[in-house]
Amino acid sequence: MSKPEKQNFRKAKYFLERCGYEADRSFFGSEDGEAILYRRRETEDWHFLCHLDPLFVEIEDIEGYVKEAMEDIQ
């Protein structure tokens, strides 16, 4: 994972944690690449948020992106 990907992952994770969720990097080494999964604290079900691909690095408004992605899922 590149430095900009790590920075954006940390921003997304921090935002999710402030909103009562846990976040995790998953699928390391898979064909589709790493992804961010999240779940509400003290629940069992993880949800896919996004892949950590080159487009993820270009996102400037991580909080807005995470909010929009979560709305699409729910």
N, C-alpha and C positions, 0 to 999 in steps of 0.2 A: 504494500500500500504506500502510495506516495505521500509526501508531507502535506500537500493541499488536501488530499482525501482524508488523512488523519485529522486535520484541522476541522474539516466540515463534518466528519463523523463526531468529533468531540462536541461541536456546536449542536448537532442534532440530538446527541445523547443528553447533553445538559438541558436542552429545551424539553425533551420528553420527561426527564426526571423531575423538572420543575412542575410539570403537568400531571404528576402522579403515575408515571410509567417507568418501566425498566427498558433498556435498550441493549442490544447485543450485536456484535459482528458475527456473522455466520457464513457457512458454505465456503470457507477458505479452501482453495485448490479445486473447486468444482468447475465444470465447463462454463457455467454462466457467470462465475466470479463471485466475489464476496457480496454480501447484502446486509442490510440493517433489518433486524427483527425487533419488535417491541411488544410489550404486554402491560396491562394494568397491573400495578403492584399487587401481590398476594393472589394472583390468578395463575392458571396453568397454561392458557392458550396464547401462543405467540402468533403475531401477525407480521406479514411481510410489509416493509415500508418501501424499500428501493434497493437497487443494485449500486454498489460502489464502483461505478464505471467512470470513464473520462468525462461524461456529461455532468456527473455529480460534482466534480471539481469546479466546474464553471458556475455553479449556483451561488449567487451572492446573498440571496435572502433565504437562508436555511430555515429559519422559523416559519416563514410563509410557505416554503416548499413542504415542510413536514405537516403543517396544518392542512394544506390542500390534499396531500397524499392520504392523510388520515380520514378526511372527509370523503374521499373517493371510496375508501374501504368500508366505512360505516354506513 
